[in-house]
Amino acid sequence: MLESLIAAALCAGREIMAVHAAGPHVTYKNDCSPVTEADQRAEDIILSALARDYRDIPVVAEEAATTGHVPEVDSDFFLVDPLDGTKEFITGKQDFTVNIALIRSGKPVIGVVYAPALGVAWTGEGERARKLFISGDFEPVSNHSIRCRAKPALPVAVISRSHCTPKTEAFVADNGLIDSISIGSSLKFCMLAEGAADVYPRFSRTMMWDTAAGDAVLRAAGGITLDMAGLPLRYEIDRSNDDMLANPDFIAWGAPPR
């Protein structure tokens, strides 16, 4: 399965970069978040690939969900964010990603995060996490294993470029996190997974499709994402909740806290 998810992400990335080169046309959803034609084109590509290869596994995808299409799910389902970091994409930055994750019994068990502008992707499955280098022709050319690092004497925090809050700033200060890196999209999880940072606190709104693929990579690399009760973040759709696809606040760790 992982190889087919990588292939779908790379095809979506090719389409995103074509729009990026031409200059995206921006519209706004009901929640005032921006969306471009790249979001929809990438999602169409991924949904087509998943329907072809895994027709029995439901898919919860951002753009479809925005229009009210959230299928009934069982133990296994996919979470798809075709373009995470749309704000960065619109402003010409490079930290936007394609995210595809398989959820099994509430846990992210396979994940692909692809940063097409950077030419790199990260994958996680089981206890194996890898970083892939992608050519200009959107083909993998090399890869290597990655692992979270042990907590250093001076841990590095990675925080959202677009969604830093006073609570996040207080967490950084209270935990003596002198160094911090600000970056967009699910790249924050990947930085923890490859040992470039140590903790990612998130105290503002995220959706399941924003985090699932990066969370899968992080867990495969030896890290963990915990909710505010200290439990592993769950991906369970509660249809009795109007905000059924939103995550609670969480803290992602490279070296799990003791």
Residue, then its C-alpha position, 0 to 999 in steps of 0.5 A: m500500500l505505501e508505494s501506491l500512496i507515494a505514487a498518488a502523492l507525487c502525481a498530486g504534487r506535479e499538479i500542484m507545482a503546475v498551478h504554482a508556476a502559473g500563479p494560483h487563483v484564490t477563493y475562500k471557503n465558508d470558514c474564510s480559509p483560502v483555497t486554490e484550484a491546486d487543492q481541488r486538482a490534487e484531491d481529484i488525483i488522489l481520490s481517483a487513485l484511492a478509488r482505483d486501488y482501495r475501493d473498499i476503504p472510505v476516504v475523508a478528504e478536505e475539499a470533499a468534506t468542506t462540501g459536506h461529503v463525509p462517508e461512513v467509516d469503519s476501522d480503516f479509512f483514509l485521511v487526505d489533505p491534498l494541499d496543507g499550507t495553502k497560505e504558504f502556497i499562495t504567498g510563494k513559500q515552499d513549506f506546503t505538503v500533500n498528506i495521505a494517511l491510513i487510519r486503523s482503529g483510531k491510529p495513523v498507521i501509514g502516512v505519506v507527507y510530500a513537499p513538492a517545492l522542496g523535492v522531498a517526502w517522508t513516509g511512515e509505516g509500522e516502526r519504519a520511517r523514511k525520507l525520500f528525495i524526489s527528482g524534478d520529474f517527480e520520481p523518487v531517486s534515493n531514500h534513507s531511514i529517519r529516527c527521532r533524536a533523544k531529547p537534548a539538553l536544549p530542546v528545539a520547538v517547532i511552531s506554526r508560522s500562521h497559527c502561533t498563539p499566546k498559549t503556544e508562546a507560554f508553553v515555549a517559555d515555561n518549558g525553557l525552549i530557547d530555540s524555536i523554528s517557525i514553519g508551515s504545514s505538516l513539515k513540523f511533524c517531519m522535523l521531529a521525525e528526522g531529529a531536526a527538532d524535539v517538540y511541536p505544541r499546537f493550541s489552535r484549531t487543526m483538522m484530522w487531515d492536517t495531522a494524520a500523515g505527519d503523525a504517522v511518520l512521527r510515530a513510525a520514527g519513534g515519536i508520539t502525539l499526545d492530547m492534553a490528557g497525555l494520551p495518544l491523539r486519536y482519529e475517531i469521527d464522532r458524528s454526534n459532534d458538529d465539529m467531528l473532524a477537528n482535533p483537540d489541542f495536542i503536543a507532538w514529541g520526538a522523544p516521548p516525555r517521561 
